[in-house]
Amino acid sequence: LFARGVPFTEPVIGDVLPGGPAWQAGLKSGTRVLEVNGQPVFEFGHILTQVALGDPRETLLLVQEPGASEPRTVALVPRLEPSQHLYTIDIGAPLDPQGRIAVDVGGAAAAAGLDDATRLLGVVGAPPEWPLADQLTWGTQDLGALELRVAREGAEQTLRVAPRELARGGQARLGISPPRQHVAALRANADLDALGLRAQDRLLAVNGAPIRKLYDLERALLALSSDAASAANPAGAPSTLEFSVRRGGRVQTLRAPALSRERALRLCADLALRVDAESTEVVVAAGEAAQAAGLRDGDRVRAVDGRPVDAWRELQDLVVRAIEQNRAVELKVERPVPGEAAAQLEFVVDPRPLAGSDWGFSPRTAHYVYRSANLGEAVSAGALCSWRFVEDSWLTIKRMLLGQVGSQNIGGIITIGRASYSWAEEGLEKLFYFLAMLSINLAFLNILPIPVLDGGHLAFLLIERLKGSPVSERVYGYSQMVGLVLLLSLMVYVTYNDILRLF
């Protein structure tokens, strides 16, 4: 396989989640990972696997950063992701550096003139310094039309892609979410230090512009930057920025001089804002059930179905319970009124599936083809991969027994089928690589000392060799029965996991 060439995703960091371990360590999009815990990596998936199966107390990355002449070693402390019960450093796969995209036949992008030969350069209105993934998130956040900068036939153009609304489907929702105001973490930044913002603060507004959603802070600071004078703002930016912050239950104002565009973007990059799980304030999705019932951004829910709520988790649990009972949700809401006491309102919201938008294209991930120079190198690479598969299988079992990897991560025939289809889409070489990995994993499981499996038979032969006589037929029969029950139980459990993943 390696002599022929196998396609892999580049071992390069794409998205970096603000506040996560990689972000805390200062890693940026475009950084190439050479080793994880001393193990060479040649695919992005290997990074995630080595982190998940490595020492949860520390992960060592050998990285080559863009523009750096020499690689450096970075130490991180992985974070346990509760939903998957896996350790992670919160990074995403890299997008194709040439901006290649996959265009849906007959979709919105195709109607706008895009095709698979189009190269995506950026999103109009988004900071061009940002990675392409962040620019796309910025542009699609409000589910409106996208203005794209593209390259076609050697010329740069601007095309407008109007999304097509998807049929409503899935579980019913209210269409509300918590505000993104919680200062989860800060990195070293002179402007943040001068401002006096602290972790655990709630950032409410900047010069009166509310901070509730993703990129609200970036939009506010860019509009107020010292070089943002425009026809809409002929006097230029204000000389002082006023940050409204809730700290320890009290709202206060932090002031700082106006920032240049570059410093404003750097401040945002060094500030990790997360959703505020301790708040019951809501952000209302446009066109959804909550907005139709009359709720607005900034409303604070005080009770759900007559039960007082003080945190988002309490609100969410009561709403989910009402949805499961297929009934409307009664909300008591407090709405701020400038200069007056807050208005006390009541709404009845009938949950419904959320609408979706489809722009008809998706960016491709960064791929390369690993091809050995000769047959000897191919055999060596194959042996190394085979040993790594065995090692990963053993570490997976070990971490599961230690409670460091959740058992919900294992799958059965349905997961194997879906993975086979996904890998086959990347070519026959990638499919055969997956089948080889699957065969080695099954071979490893087969030699475990479990009755019924070959490893169990070998264990009985070893016992017979040591004691000089075979085990009794009764012991042998019971052990085979126990082994069979264990295998059948495992098959039922992994199939149950497979079914859960389908919904």
Secondary structure by P-SEA (a helix, b strand, c coil): ccccbbbbcccccccccccccccccccccccccccccccccccaaaaaaaaaaccccbbbbbcccccccbbbbbbbbbbbbccccccccbbbbbccccbbbbbccccccccccccccbbbcccccccccccaaaaaaaaaccccccccccccccccbbbbbbbbbcccccccccbbbbbccccccccccaaaaaacccccccccccccccccccaaaaaaaaaacccccccccccccccbbbbbbbcccbbbbbbbccccaaaaaaaaaabbbcccccccbbbbcccccccccccccccccccccccccccaaaaaaaaaaaaaacbbbbbbbbbbbcccccccbbbbbbbbbbbbbbccbbbbcbbbbbbbccaaaaaaaaaaaaaaaaaaaaaaaaaaaaccccccccccaaaaaaaaaaaaaacaaaaaaaaaaaaaaaaaaaaccccccaaaaaaaaaaaaaacccccaaaaaaaaaaaaaaaaaaaaaaaaaaaaaac
